[in-house]
Amino acid sequence: MDSNSNTPFSLKGKNIVITGASSGIGKQCVISASALGAFVILVGRSEERLKETAGLLDNKNYSIVVSDITHYDDTVSKLEIGIKNLKIDGIIHAAGISTTLPLRNITPEKLQPFFEINVFAAINITKLLTKSKYANPEGMSVVFIASVMGVVGELGKTTYSLTKGALVAGTKSLALELANKNIRVNCVLPGVVETPMSANAVYSQNEEAYSKIKSYHPIGLGKPEDVANACTFLLCNASRWITGTNLIVDGGYTAR
Ligand SMILES: NC(=O)c1ccc[n+]([C@@H]2O[C@H](COP(=O)([O-])OP(=O)(O)OC[C@H]3O[C@@H](n4cnc5c(N)ncnc54)[C@H](OP(=O)(O)O)[C@@H]3O)[C@@H](O)[C@H]2O)c1
């Protein structure tokens, strides 16, 4: 799509903060948002890997913020420097971690890191960037990447589901709370997408389990672009009447 056009699907002139920008879905969100004309702010832990993502862009309309987003004070101070005087039009929180853990192995200590990155970091960054100082008063869009595991179950996915379900539920209340500031909040719920996360998952370690997971997706496993396209839609003006929604993008996984 032509990023210079006046189509409501354009992100031209918009400043978008993307977490998880070093890998998988977040990396593709950077590429897709940039291709639609956005200035992108890449957030992640590894400067080298963020630079790799930035190197894939065909312009220099980006900045890099290196921070472990579970270290909130560090993230706030680095984001404040990184975004300088920019007004922020959108956030995609794509950073996240997953696990397969039976109930007998779940402890509060083991739950903590999953909530830290998947949920707490999402809320902390949203809290910062939706302040009047940063949020574009003409409108802003927040997109959390949850998972179908936030609305349906799978053996061993309780820990992950708890965190993604929290995002799914929180999206609605946050959308109501921020509506009067002209800020929309939505969640995208992917099925299995081909990224380093899914490549490292238990089901990818043997052919039978992988085929089974694949068969649960009637039109096949997802590509990062499939999720990034849903996210850029939720960021652009074409979706200006959509808030508090959980958009399932799963190749039919939850249709059965
Ligand atoms: N792939 C799937 O099948 C799938 C399905 C449903 C939902 N999702 C969700 O989609 C999102 C992206 O997943 P993915 O498949 O793209 O995974 P991925 O390739 O493993 O990428 C995860 C990203 O999260 C970042 N991250 C993790 N911990 C962080 C921390 N403490 N501080 C800053 N960044 C951190 C990683 O940065 P580093 O480079 O620093 O590690 C990386 O950029 C996740 O929320 C995931 O739960 C994925």
Ligand as a Chemical Component Dictionary entry (heavy atoms), coordinates in Angstrom:
data_LIG
# 
_chem_comp.id                   LIG 
_chem_comp.type                 NON-POLYMER 
_chem_comp.pdbx_formal_charge   0 
_chem_comp.three_letter_code    LIG 
# 
loop_
_chem_comp_atom.comp_id 
_chem_comp_atom.atom_id 
_chem_comp_atom.alt_atom_id 
_chem_comp_atom.type_symbol 
_chem_comp_atom.charge 
_chem_comp_atom.model_Cartn_x 
_chem_comp_atom.model_Cartn_y 
_chem_comp_atom.model_Cartn_z 
_chem_comp_atom.pdbx_ordinal 
LIG N1  N1  N 0  4.270  -17.022 18.036 1  
LIG C1  C1  C 0  3.080  -17.424 18.399 2  
LIG O1  O1  O 0  2.633  -18.533 18.029 3  
LIG C2  C2  C 0  2.202  -16.540 19.231 4  
LIG C3  C3  C 0  0.844  -16.891 19.351 5  
LIG C4  C4  C 0  0.004  -16.096 20.115 6  
LIG C5  C5  C 0  0.517  -14.967 20.739 7  
LIG N2  N2  N 1  1.834  -14.669 20.622 8  
LIG C6  C6  C 0  2.303  -13.489 21.329 9  
LIG O2  O2  O 0  2.881  -12.588 20.411 10 
LIG C7  C7  C 0  3.905  -11.836 21.057 11 
LIG C8  C8  C 0  5.173  -11.937 20.231 12 
LIG O3  O3  O 0  5.570  -13.301 20.192 13 
LIG P1  P1  P 0  6.639  -13.847 19.134 14 
LIG O4  O4  O 0  6.124  -15.145 18.679 15 
LIG O5  O5  O -1 6.986  -12.773 18.191 16 
LIG O6  O6  O 0  7.847  -14.145 20.142 17 
LIG P2  P2  P 0  9.418  -13.968 20.015 18 
LIG O7  O7  O 0  9.839  -14.096 18.605 19 
LIG O8  O8  O 0  9.989  -14.860 21.044 20 
LIG O9  O9  O 0  9.640  -12.448 20.451 21 
LIG C9  C9  C 0  9.385  -12.057 21.775 22 
LIG C10 C10 C 0  9.838  -10.627 21.944 23 
LIG O10 O10 O 0  9.596  -10.241 23.303 24 
LIG C11 C11 C 0  10.746 -9.548  23.757 25 
LIG N3  N3  N 0  10.910 -9.628  25.208 26 
LIG C12 C12 C 0  10.781 -10.722 25.998 27 
LIG N4  N4  N 0  11.066 -10.395 27.270 28 
LIG C13 C13 C 0  11.371 -9.060  27.258 29 
LIG C14 C14 C 0  11.754 -8.129  28.262 30 
LIG N5  N5  N 0  11.855 -8.494  29.548 31 
LIG N6  N6  N 0  12.007 -6.840  27.898 32 
LIG C15 C15 C 0  11.890 -6.461  26.616 33 
LIG N7  N7  N 0  11.539 -7.283  25.613 34 
LIG C16 C16 C 0  11.284 -8.567  25.947 35 
LIG C17 C17 C 0  11.882 -10.265 23.061 36 
LIG O11 O11 O 0  13.022 -9.444  23.125 37 
LIG P3  P3  P 0  14.522 -10.033 23.223 38 
LIG O12 O12 O 0  15.002 -10.038 21.813 39 
LIG O13 O13 O 0  15.212 -9.060  24.078 40 
LIG O14 O14 O 0  14.421 -11.408 23.821 41 
LIG C18 C18 C 0  11.316 -10.432 21.674 42 
LIG O15 O15 O 0  11.474 -9.260  20.910 43 
LIG C19 C19 C 0  4.029  -12.408 22.465 44 
LIG O16 O16 O 0  3.304  -11.613 23.353 45 
LIG C20 C20 C 0  3.382  -13.763 22.351 46 
LIG O17 O17 O 0  2.864  -14.212 23.576 47 
LIG C21 C21 C 0  2.676  -15.427 19.882 48 
# 
loop_
_chem_comp_bond.comp_id 
_chem_comp_bond.atom_id_1 
_chem_comp_bond.atom_id_2 
_chem_comp_bond.value_order 
_chem_comp_bond.pdbx_ordinal 
LIG N1  C1  SING 1  
LIG C1  O1  DOUB 2  
LIG C1  C2  SING 3  
LIG C2  C3  SING 4  
LIG C2  C21 DOUB 5  
LIG C3  C4  DOUB 6  
LIG C4  C5  SING 7  
LIG C5  N2  DOUB 8  
LIG N2  C6  SING 9  
LIG N2  C21 SING 10 
LIG C6  O2  SING 11 
LIG C6  C20 SING 12 
LIG O2  C7  SING 13 
LIG C7  C8  SING 14 
LIG C7  C19 SING 15 
LIG C8  O3  SING 16 
LIG O3  P1  SING 17 
LIG P1  O4  DOUB 18 
LIG P1  O5  SING 19 
LIG P1  O6  SING 20 
LIG O6  P2  SING 21 
LIG P2  O7  DOUB 22 
LIG P2  O8  SING 23 
LIG P2  O9  SING 24 
LIG O9  C9  SING 25 
LIG C9  C10 SING 26 
LIG C10 O10 SING 27 
LIG C10 C18 SING 28 
LIG O10 C11 SING 29 
LIG C11 N3  SING 30 
LIG C11 C17 SING 31 
LIG N3  C12 SING 32 
LIG N3  C16 SING 33 
LIG C12 N4  DOUB 34 
LIG N4  C13 SING 35 
LIG C13 C14 SING 36 
LIG C13 C16 DOUB 37 
LIG C14 N5  SING 38 
LIG C14 N6  DOUB 39 
LIG N6  C15 SING 40 
LIG C15 N7  DOUB 41 
LIG N7  C16 SING 42 
LIG C17 O11 SING 43 
LIG C17 C18 SING 44 
LIG O11 P3  SING 45 
LIG P3  O12 DOUB 46 
LIG P3  O13 SING 47 
LIG P3  O14 SING 48 
LIG C18 O15 SING 49 
LIG C19 O16 SING 50 
LIG C19 C20 SING 51 
LIG C20 O17 SING 52 
# 
